Amino acid sequence: MRTWVRILLYSAFTCLVLAIGGAWLHKFGVTSFGVSSMLVLVGFALSVLVALITVGTLFVSVLRKQPYGLFTMFVAFVICFCLAGYAAILYNKSTSHPVAHNISTDLVDPPAFSQAILDLRGEMSNPVELDERKKELHQGAYDDIQPLVLNSSKDSAYATALALVRERGWEIVAQNEQEGTIEATATTFWFGYKDDVVVRVRESAAGDSATVDLHSVSRVGQTDLGKNAERIRDFLQDLSEEMGNS
């Protein structure tokens, strides 16, 4: 029994290493997206199996009145339960969001990426163009992703937007105040996935308001689990609050 309990604990830690280590291997450029994703999925899948076996072992131990290793089994179960729970959250996101990785506030004339960003993305990255299929996925699921109209000058809106980009820690690749564009790369915490973002600020014909658009595209993966849309929503909400827009 003692040996079996230790095996359960070691197995739980193995699941933890696979799930977190797999993500960090990609984050630090050691493995490719495919290999990293596979390691994480294996870690999640094993965590479910180990959690079930741990519960079964705990049940048998209580029935046989052999309470050895109860705390150890509890630790193993908590580790696997947390991993399985996080996997369930990710699965829920994958099923509740369309298989999309390219989100823009403007589907007719989306903010364009410069060659500087395209060079960073490389040939193997997802395309940044919004074709008709991507627009269809966008519509309905992300109808709330719309341009933000501010009751301010273009210069003021641009300066505030630039400050918010820096505050978020996005890596600024290019900026052009005259054209009203800011291009940056946002990096996710766990996997280190890189999503490229372009902010565009345009002045109205009367010069009494400014329209802000965002275009956010993941470099890898068919689905972003709603991350790009979330990034745009949060940015525009913070920008609106900063500008005191009514």
RADA-V312297 format. One record per pair of residues at least 12 apart in sequence whose ideal C-beta (glycine too) atoms are under 10 Angstrom apart, sorted by the first residue. I is the first residue (numbers start at 0). J is the second residue. D is the distance in Angstrom with one decimal. If there is no record, write none. Layout:
((I/J/D) (I/J/D))
This chain:
((0/56/8.4) (0/59/9.1) (0/60/7.1) (0/63/8.7) (0/65/6.0) (0/67/5.8) (0/68/6.9) (1/65/10.0) (1/67/6.3) (1/68/6.6) (1/71/9.3) (3/52/9.4) (3/56/6.7) (3/60/9.7) (3/68/8.3) (3/72/9.7) (4/53/9.0) (4/56/7.3) (4/57/9.6) (4/60/8.5) (4/67/7.0) (4/68/3.5) (4/69/8.9) (4/70/9.8) (4/71/5.2) (4/72/6.0) (4/75/8.1) (5/68/8.0) (5/71/7.4) (5/75/9.6) (6/49/9.5) (6/52/9.5) (6/56/9.8) (6/75/9.5) (7/49/6.5) (7/50/9.7) (7/52/6.7) (7/53/5.2) (7/56/6.5) (7/57/9.4) (7/68/8.3) (7/71/7.5) (7/72/6.2) (7/74/9.4) (7/75/4.7) (7/76/8.5) (7/79/9.1) (8/49/9.5) (8/53/9.0) (8/68/8.4) (8/71/5.3) (8/72/7.8) (8/74/6.5) (8/75/4.8) (8/76/10.0) (8/78/8.5) (9/49/9.8) (9/75/8.7) (10/45/7.1) (10/46/9.0) (10/48/8.6) (10/49/4.7) (10/50/10.0) (10/52/8.1) (10/53/8.7) (10/75/7.2) (10/78/9.5) (10/79/8.3) (11/45/9.0) (11/46/7.4) (11/49/5.6) (11/50/8.2) (11/53/7.6) (11/71/9.6) (11/72/9.4) (11/74/7.3) (11/75/3.9) (11/76/7.7) (11/77/8.5) (11/78/4.2) (11/79/5.3) (11/80/9.6) (11/81/10.0) (11/82/8.5) (12/49/9.9) (12/74/9.4) (12/75/8.3) (12/78/7.0) (12/79/10.0) (13/41/9.7) (13/42/7.9) (13/45/7.1) (13/46/9.4) (13/49/8.4) (13/78/10.0) (14/41/8.5) (14/42/4.9) (14/43/7.7) (14/44/8.7) (14/45/4.8) (14/46/4.1) (14/47/9.0) (14/48/8.8) (14/49/6.0) (14/50/9.0) (14/75/9.3) (14/78/7.0) (14/79/6.0) (14/81/10.0) (14/82/5.7) (14/83/9.0) (15/42/7.2) (15/46/8.0) (15/78/5.7) (15/79/8.5) (15/81/8.8) (15/82/6.6) (16/38/9.2) (16/42/7.4) (17/37/9.6) (17/38/5.3) (17/39/6.9) (17/40/8.9) (17/41/5.6) (17/42/3.1) (17/43/8.3) (17/44/9.4) (17/45/7.0) (17/46/8.7) (17/82/9.1) (18/38/7.9) (18/39/5.4) (18/40/8.9) (18/41/8.6) (18/42/3.5) (18/43/6.1) (18/44/10.0) (18/45/9.0) (18/46/7.2) (18/78/9.9) (18/81/9.7) (18/82/5.5) (18/85/7.9) (18/86/8.2) (18/189/9.3) (19/38/9.8) (19/39/8.4) (19/42/7.9) (19/82/9.1) (19/189/7.6) (20/35/9.3) (20/38/7.1) (20/39/8.9) (20/42/8.1) (21/34/8.0) (21/35/5.1) (21/36/7.6) (21/37/7.6) (21/38/3.0) (21/39/4.2) (21/40/8.3) (21/41/7.8) (21/42/6.3) (21/43/9.7) (21/189/9.8) (21/190/8.8) (22/35/6.4) (22/36/9.0) (22/38/8.2) (22/39/5.8) (22/42/9.2) (22/187/9.3) (22/188/9.2) (22/189/4.6) (22/190/4.7) (22/191/7.8) (22/192/9.4) (23/35/8.6) (23/189/7.6) (23/190/8.2) (23/191/7.7) (24/38/7.0) (24/39/9.5) (24/190/9.5) (24/191/9.6) (25/38/8.8) (25/39/8.8) (25/189/9.2) (25/190/5.4) (25/191/6.1) (25/192/7.8) (25/219/9.1) (26/186/8.3) (26/187/8.4) (26/188/8.4) (26/189/7.1) (26/190/5.8) (26/191/2.9) (26/192/8.3) (27/191/7.0) (28/191/8.1) (31/123/9.7) (31/219/9.0) (32/123/9.5) (32/190/8.4) (32/192/8.0) (32/218/8.9) (32/219/4.5) (32/220/6.9) (33/219/9.0) (35/190/6.8) (35/191/9.2) (35/192/9.7) (35/219/9.8) (36/190/8.6) (36/219/9.3) (36/220/8.2) (39/82/9.8) (39/86/8.8) (39/89/9.4) (39/189/9.1) (39/190/8.2) (40/86/8.4) (42/79/9.9) (42/82/6.7) (42/86/8.7) (43/79/9.7) (43/82/6.0) (43/83/6.8) (43/85/7.7) (43/86/3.9) (43/87/9.1) (43/89/8.2) (43/90/9.1) (44/82/9.7) (44/83/9.1) (44/86/8.1) (45/79/8.2) (45/82/8.7) (45/83/9.7) (46/75/10.0) (46/78/7.5) (46/79/4.1) (46/80/8.0) (46/81/8.3) (46/82/3.8) (46/83/4.9) (46/84/9.3) (46/85/9.1) (46/86/7.2) (47/79/7.2) (47/80/9.3) (47/82/8.3) (47/83/4.9) (47/86/7.6) (47/87/9.4) (48/79/8.4) (48/83/9.5) (49/75/6.8) (49/76/8.4) (49/78/8.4) (49/79/4.8) (49/80/9.9) (49/82/9.0) (49/83/9.2) (50/75/8.1) (50/76/5.8) (50/77/9.2) (50/78/8.6) (50/79/3.7) (50/80/5.6) (50/81/9.6) (50/82/8.3) (50/83/5.9) (50/84/9.8) (51/76/9.6) (51/79/8.6) (51/83/9.5) (52/72/9.8) (52/75/9.2) (52/76/9.7) (52/79/9.1) (53/71/9.6) (53/72/5.4) (53/73/8.5) (53/74/9.5) (53/75/5.1) (53/76/4.6) (53/77/9.6) (53/78/9.4) (53/79/6.8) (53/80/9.1) (54/72/8.7) (54/76/6.6) (54/79/9.6) (54/80/9.5) (56/68/8.5) (56/72/6.2) (56/75/9.1) (56/76/9.6) (57/69/7.1) (57/72/5.1) (57/73/7.9) (57/75/9.5) (57/76/7.4) (60/72/7.5) (88/224/9.6) (89/224/6.7) (90/224/9.7) (91/224/9.4) (92/222/8.7) (92/223/9.4) (92/224/4.2) (92/225/5.9) (92/226/8.8) (92/229/10.0) (93/222/6.1) (93/223/9.9) (93/224/5.9) (93/225/9.1) (94/224/10.0) (95/140/9.2) (95/224/9.0) (95/225/7.6) (96/136/9.6) (96/140/6.7) (96/141/9.0) (96/222/6.8) (96/223/7.8) (96/224/6.0) (96/225/4.1) (96/226/9.0) (96/227/9.9) (96/228/7.8) (96/229/9.7) (97/133/9.5) (97/135/9.1) (97/136/4.4) (97/137/7.7) (97/138/9.7) (97/139/8.2) (97/140/4.6) (97/141/8.1) (97/222/7.7) (97/223/9.8) (97/225/8.8) (97/228/9.7) (98/136/6.9) (98/220/9.6) (98/221/5.4) (98/222/4.7) (98/223/9.3) (99/132/9.6) (99/133/6.5) (99/134/9.9) (99/135/9.7) (99/136/4.5) (99/137/6.5) (99/140/7.4) (99/141/8.0) (99/217/9.2) (99/221/8.3) (99/222/6.6) (99/223/6.8) (99/224/9.9) (99/225/8.7) (99/227/7.9) (99/228/8.4) (100/125/5.6) (100/126/9.8) (100/133/8.6) (100/136/9.6) (100/194/8.3) (100/215/9.1) (100/216/6.5) (100/217/4.0) (100/218/8.6) (100/219/8.3) (100/220/5.9) (100/221/6.5) (100/222/6.3) (100/223/4.6) (100/224/9.5) (100/226/8.7) (100/227/6.8) (101/125/6.9) (101/126/7.8) (101/127/6.9) (101/128/8.1) (101/129/5.9) (101/130/9.0) (101/133/5.2) (101/134/9.3) (101/136/8.7) (101/137/7.9) (101/214/8.1) (101/215/8.0) (101/216/4.8) (101/217/7.6) (101/223/8.5) (101/227/7.4) (102/129/9.1) (102/133/9.0) (102/136/9.6) (102/137/6.6) (102/140/9.5) (102/141/6.2) (102/144/6.2) (102/194/9.6) (102/196/9.9) (102/213/8.2) (102/214/7.5) (102/215/5.4) (102/216/7.6) (102/217/9.1) (102/223/7.7) (102/225/8.9) (102/226/9.0) (102/227/4.1) (102/228/4.9) (102/229/9.3) (102/230/8.2) (102/231/6.1) (102/232/9.7) (103/127/9.8) (103/129/6.2) (103/133/9.1) (103/134/9.1) (103/137/7.5) (103/141/9.2) (103/144/7.5) (103/146/9.6) (103/197/9.0) (103/199/9.8) (103/212/7.1) (103/213/7.1) (103/214/4.2) (103/215/7.5) (103/216/8.5) (103/227/9.0) (103/228/9.9) (103/231/8.1) (104/141/9.3) (104/143/10.0) (104/144/5.5) (104/145/5.7) (104/146/4.8) (104/147/7.5) (104/198/10.0) (104/199/8.9) (104/210/9.2) (104/211/7.9) (104/212/4.5) (104/213/5.4) (104/214/7.4) (104/215/9.5) (104/231/6.5) (104/232/9.9) (104/235/7.6) (105/129/9.3) (105/144/9.4) (105/145/8.6) (105/146/6.0) (105/199/8.1) (105/201/10.0) (105/210/9.0) (105/212/4.8) (105/213/8.9) (105/214/7.6) (106/129/6.3) (106/131/9.9) (106/133/8.7) (106/134/5.1) (106/135/10.0) (106/137/6.2) (106/138/7.5) (106/141/9.6) (106/144/9.2) (106/214/10.0) (107/129/9.4) (107/134/9.2) (108/199/9.3) (108/201/10.0) (108/212/8.4) (109/127/8.7) (109/128/8.6) (109/129/5.4) (109/133/10.0) (109/134/9.5) (109/197/8.6) (109/199/8.8) (109/212/7.4) (109/213/9.3) (109/214/4.9) (109/216/9.6) (110/179/9.5) (110/180/6.9) (110/181/9.5) (110/182/8.8) (110/196/9.0) (110/197/4.4) (110/198/7.1) (110/199/3.9) (110/200/9.7) (110/201/9.7) (110/211/9.7) (110/212/5.1) (110/213/6.9) (110/214/4.2) (110/215/9.6) (111/127/8.2) (111/128/9.5) (111/180/8.4) (111/182/9.6) (111/197/7.0) (111/199/8.4) (111/214/7.8) (112/127/5.1) (112/128/9.6) (112/172/9.1) (112/173/9.1) (112/180/9.4) (112/182/6.4) (112/195/6.4) (112/196/9.2) (112/197/5.5) (112/214/7.4) (112/216/7.7) (113/172/7.9) (113/173/5.3) (113/175/8.5) (113/178/9.8) (113/180/7.8) (113/182/6.0) (113/197/8.0) (114/173/9.2) (115/172/5.3) (115/173/4.8) (115/182/6.9) (116/172/5.6) (116/173/7.1) (116/182/5.3) (116/183/8.8) (116/184/7.7) (116/195/5.2) (116/196/9.1) (116/197/7.3) (116/216/9.1) (117/195/8.9) (118/172/9.4) (119/170/9.4) (119/172/6.6) (119/182/9.6) (119/184/6.9) (119/193/8.2) (119/195/7.4) (119/218/8.6) (120/184/9.1) (120/193/8.3) (120/195/6.4) (120/216/8.3) (120/218/5.5) (120/219/9.7) (121/218/7.9) (123/218/8.7) (123/219/8.2) (124/193/8.7) (124/195/8.6) (124/216/8.5) (124/217/8.5) (124/218/4.2) (124/219/6.6) (125/194/9.9) (125/195/9.7) (125/216/6.4) (125/217/6.1) (125/218/6.2) (125/219/6.8) (125/220/7.6) (125/221/8.2) (125/223/9.6) (126/216/8.3) (127/195/7.3) (127/197/8.9) (127/214/7.8) (127/216/5.0) (127/218/9.6) (128/216/9.4) (129/214/8.2) (129/216/9.0) (133/216/9.8) (136/222/9.9) (137/228/8.9) (140/225/8.7) (140/228/8.0) (141/225/8.7) (141/227/9.1) (141/228/5.1) (141/231/8.6) (141/232/9.2) (143/228/8.4) (143/231/9.7) (143/232/7.3) (144/212/9.9) (144/213/8.4) (144/215/9.6) (144/227/9.1) (144/228/5.8) (144/231/5.7) (144/232/7.0) (144/235/8.6) (145/212/9.2) (145/231/9.6) (145/235/8.5) (146/199/9.1) (146/201/8.8) (146/210/5.1) (146/211/6.6) (146/212/5.0) (146/213/8.7) (146/235/8.6) (147/160/9.7) (147/200/9.7) (147/209/8.8) (147/210/7.1) (147/211/4.5) (147/212/7.9) (147/213/8.6) (147/231/9.6) (147/234/9.1) (147/235/4.6) (147/236/8.8) (147/238/6.4) (147/239/6.0) (147/242/8.9) (147/244/7.5) (148/201/10.0) (148/203/8.2) (148/208/5.8) (148/209/7.5) (148/210/5.3) (148/211/7.9) (148/239/9.6) (148/244/7.9) (149/200/8.6) (149/203/9.8) (149/208/6.2) (149/209/4.8) (149/210/7.6) (149/211/6.5) (149/235/9.9) (149/238/7.6) (149/239/7.2) (149/241/9.7) (149/242/5.1) (149/243/9.3) (149/244/5.1) (150/207/7.5) (150/208/5.7) (150/209/8.5) (150/242/7.7) (150/243/8.5) (150/244/6.0) (150/245/7.0) (151/200/9.9) (151/202/9.9) (151/207/8.7) (151/208/7.1) (151/209/5.7) (151/242/5.5) (151/243/8.6) (151/244/7.6) (152/200/9.8) (152/202/7.2) (152/203/9.9) (152/206/7.2) (152/207/8.2) (152/208/8.5) (152/209/6.5) (153/176/9.1) (153/179/6.1) (153/200/5.6) (153/201/7.0) (153/202/3.8) (153/203/8.6) (153/206/8.0) (153/208/8.9) (153/209/4.6) (153/210/9.0) (153/211/9.6) (154/176/7.7) (154/179/9.1) (154/200/8.8) (154/202/8.7) (154/209/8.6) (155/200/9.5) (155/209/7.6) (155/242/7.3) (156/179/8.3) (156/198/9.8) (156/200/5.1) (156/201/9.3) (156/202/8.6) (156/208/8.9) (156/209/4.0) (156/210/8.6) (156/211/6.1) (156/238/7.6) (156/241/9.6) (156/242/6.5) (156/244/9.4) (157/174/9.0) (157/175/9.7) (157/176/5.9) (157/177/9.7) (157/178/9.8) (157/179/5.6) (157/180/8.9) (157/181/7.7) (157/198/8.5) (157/199/9.6) (157/200/4.6) (157/201/9.9) (157/202/9.5) (157/209/7.8) (157/211/8.8) (158/176/8.5) (158/200/9.5) (159/200/9.4) (159/209/9.9) (159/211/9.4) (159/237/9.3) (159/238/6.2) (159/239/9.9) (159/241/5.1) (159/242/5.9) (160/174/10.0) (160/179/8.9) (160/180/9.9) (160/181/6.3) (160/198/5.3) (160/199/9.3) (160/200/6.1) (160/209/9.4) (160/211/6.4) (160/213/9.2) (160/234/8.1) (160/235/9.6) (160/237/9.7) (160/238/5.9) (160/241/8.9) (160/242/9.3) (161/174/6.8) (161/176/8.3) (161/181/5.7) (161/183/9.6) (161/198/8.1) (161/200/9.3) (162/238/9.6) (162/241/7.9) (163/181/9.5) (163/198/8.7) (163/233/9.7) (163/234/6.4) (163/235/9.7) (163/237/5.8) (163/238/5.9) (163/241/6.9) (164/181/5.6) (164/182/9.4) (164/183/5.4) (164/185/9.1) (164/196/8.0) (164/198/6.7) (164/234/8.2) (165/181/9.6) (165/183/8.9) (166/237/8.5) (166/241/9.8) (167/183/8.5) (167/185/7.1) (167/196/9.5) (167/230/8.7) (167/233/8.8) (167/234/7.6) (167/237/8.8) (168/183/9.5) (168/185/8.1) (168/186/8.2) (169/181/8.9) (169/182/9.5) (169/183/3.8) (169/184/6.4) (169/185/4.8) (169/186/8.2) (169/194/9.3) (169/195/9.6) (169/196/6.6) (169/198/9.6) (169/230/9.4) (169/234/9.6) (170/182/9.8) (170/183/5.9) (170/184/4.6) (170/185/7.9) (170/186/7.4) (170/193/8.8) (170/195/9.8) (171/183/4.8) (171/184/8.4) (172/184/6.2) (172/195/7.9) (172/196/9.5) (172/197/9.3) (173/197/8.9) (174/198/9.0) (175/199/10.0) (176/200/9.0) (178/199/8.1) (178/200/9.0) (178/201/9.3) (179/198/8.4) (179/199/5.9) (179/200/3.8) (179/201/5.9) (179/202/7.6) (179/209/8.2) (179/210/9.5) (179/211/8.8) (179/212/9.6) (180/197/6.2) (180/198/6.8) (180/199/5.3) (180/200/7.7) (180/201/9.8) (180/212/9.8) (181/196/8.2) (181/197/7.1) (181/198/4.3) (181/199/8.1) (181/200/8.2) (181/213/9.6) (182/195/7.2) (182/196/7.2) (182/197/4.8) (182/198/7.8) (182/199/9.7) (182/214/9.6) (183/195/7.5) (183/196/5.3) (183/197/7.9) (183/198/7.7) (183/215/9.9) (184/196/7.3) (184/218/8.7) (185/215/7.6) (185/217/9.8) (185/226/9.0) (185/227/9.2) (185/230/6.5) (185/234/9.8) (187/217/9.3) (187/223/9.6) (187/226/7.2) (187/230/10.0) (190/219/9.3) (190/220/9.3) (192/217/6.6) (192/218/7.1) (192/219/6.5) (192/220/7.1) (192/223/8.4) (192/226/8.2) (193/217/7.9) (193/218/5.0) (193/219/8.0) (194/215/5.7) (194/216/6.6) (194/217/4.9) (194/218/6.8) (194/219/9.5) (194/220/9.8) (194/223/7.3) (194/226/6.9) (194/227/6.1) (194/230/7.1) (195/214/8.6) (195/215/7.3) (195/216/5.5) (195/217/8.2) (195/218/6.8) (195/227/9.8) (196/213/6.4) (196/214/7.0) (196/215/4.7) (196/216/7.9) (196/227/8.3) (196/230/7.0) (196/231/8.3) (196/234/8.2) (197/212/8.5) (197/213/7.2) (197/214/4.9) (197/215/8.1) (197/216/8.8) (198/211/6.8) (198/212/7.5) (198/213/5.6) (198/214/8.4) (198/215/9.6) (198/231/9.7) (198/234/7.7) (198/235/9.7) (198/238/9.0) (199/211/7.1) (199/212/4.6) (199/213/7.6) (199/214/7.6) (200/212/8.1) (200/238/9.8) (208/244/9.6) (209/242/8.8) (209/244/10.0) (211/234/8.8) (211/235/6.8) (211/238/6.3) (211/239/8.9) (211/242/9.2) (211/244/10.0) (212/231/9.3) (212/235/9.3) (213/227/9.1) (213/230/7.9) (213/231/4.6) (213/232/9.4) (213/234/6.2) (213/235/6.8) (213/238/9.4) (214/227/9.0) (214/231/8.4) (215/227/4.0) (215/228/7.9) (215/229/9.4) (215/230/5.4) (215/231/5.7) (215/234/8.8))
